[in-house]
Amino acid sequence: MTMFFTKTHQWYNDANGEVGLTPFAAEQLGEISFVDVDALEGAELTQLTMDGDEPTSDPIDATVESSKAVGDIYSPVSGTVKEVNGDLMDEPEKINEDGFSAWLYKIDAS
C-alpha cells in the first residue's frame, strides 16, 4: 500500500483506490457538518494540476462544509469513480475523527 498526498490536502491509497481529506485539512476546516459526494458516482475525474502552490484545475463536483469554510476538493489521480462514501452524508464528523478511514470516494485510476 502506498499513500499519495496533494498540496491541497487530499490523499489517495493506491491499494484500494480510496480518496479522502488529510487530518490537516480536517483540522483547518474545523467541525465538518456537511458532505455531498453523490454527483461523483461514475464520474470521470482529472488529476489535480498545480502552478506552484495554486491549483490550475477545477475542483471536483463534491462539497465539504464546516463551521469555518466550504472546501474545494481536487482529485489526486485521474480515473473513474467506482463508489462514493454515502455514510459521510449522515455522519460527516467521521472525517474529523479519522480522516484516513473516512474516505470520500473510490476511484479506478487510469
Secondary structure, 3 states (H helix, E strand, C coil): CCEEECCCCEEEECCCCEEEECHHHHHHHCCEEEEECHHHCCCEECCCCEECCEECCCCCCCEEEECCCEECCCCCCCEEEEEECCHHHHCCCHHHHCCCCCCCEEEEEC
